[in-house]
């Protein structure tokens, strides 16, 4: 098998998709373990609050649990749809599959941006 046939094979995209799934699992695991470590290092409450603590506190932007998993999946989903579009084009799939995957990538990207802007 030459390099040209390997690079034009849809099976290469399958391999990249497998590594993307492994990356998602690793990121979700890492975010959950970092959350557990952060909780263990929590500082004790001060006996007398200072002026900064008496004012309204800023909301905590760290996401935990299912929210963290959803953030990771929304982050990777547009790329997965783009890879599926490339795979469909390389495999010679029927023409509606490529635009459908590209539209799915656009929708996933818009959902990710909306999720990030909401905080």
N, C-alpha and C positions, 0 to 999 in steps of 0.2 A: 504494500500500500504506500503510495507516494504521499508527500506532504500536501500536494494540491488536492488529492482526493480526500485526505483526512480533514483538511480545513473546509472543504465544501460538503462534508457529511453532516446530516442532521443529528447523528449520534454524538457529535462533539457538543452540540447544544444540550443534549440530554445530560452529559457529564457535567456541564456548567450548572444546569438546573439542580443536579444532585448536590453539588457543592454549595449552591445558594440555600438549599433547604438545611444543610448542615450549618451554614453560617447563621441562619435564622435561629436554629435550636441553640447554638452557642451564645448568640447575643441575648436570647431570652434567659438562658441559664445564668449568664454573667450579670444581667440586670437584677435578677432575683437574688443571687448570692451577694451582690454589692448592697442591696437593700438590707439584707440580714446583717452584714458586717456594719453598715451604718447605724442600725439600731443598737448594736452591741456597744458602739462607741458613743452613745448619747451622753451628753454632758449633764451633770446634776443641776437642778434648779438653784439659782442663787437665792440666798436668804432675803436679801433686800433688792427689789427690782430697781434697775437704773432707769433713767429717763427714756432711753430708747425702747425699753420693754413696756413702758406704760402707754406708749402710743400704739396706734393700730398696727398690728403685725402684717407683713406682706404674706400673701397666700403661698403655701408650699407648692412649688411646681413639679416636684418629683412625683412621678407616676409609679405605682406599685402594682404587683399582681397582674391581673388580666389587662389593665390599662397599659402596662409596660409591654406585654406581649402584643397587644393591638398596635402600639406605636411601631414596634419592630416589623410587624407584618405589613403595615401601611408603608413603611419605608422601603421595603424590598419588593412589594407587589408591582409597581410600575415596571421595574426592570425585568421581573419574571414575565410580564405580558409582552415586553419587547423581545425577549428571548423566544417566546412562543411564536411571535410573528416571524422572526428570523427562521425558526425551525420549520414553520409551515411553508415559507418561501423556498427554503433549501430542499424540502421533501417533495415539492411540487404539488402541494395540497390545492384543493379547489380555491378559486380566487376569493370567496367571501371570508375565508379564515384569516387572511393577513389583515384586512381592514378591521375585522372584528377584534383581533388581538390588539391592534393599535388603538382602537376606541376604548378597549378595556384598560390599556395603559393610561390613556388620558383621564378616564374616570378615576382610576386609582390615584393618579397624581393629584387631581383636584381634591379628592378626599383627604390625602395626606397633607396638602397645603392648608385645607380648612381645619384639620385637626391641630396643626401646628399654630395657626393664627388664633384659634380659640384658647390655646394654653392648656 
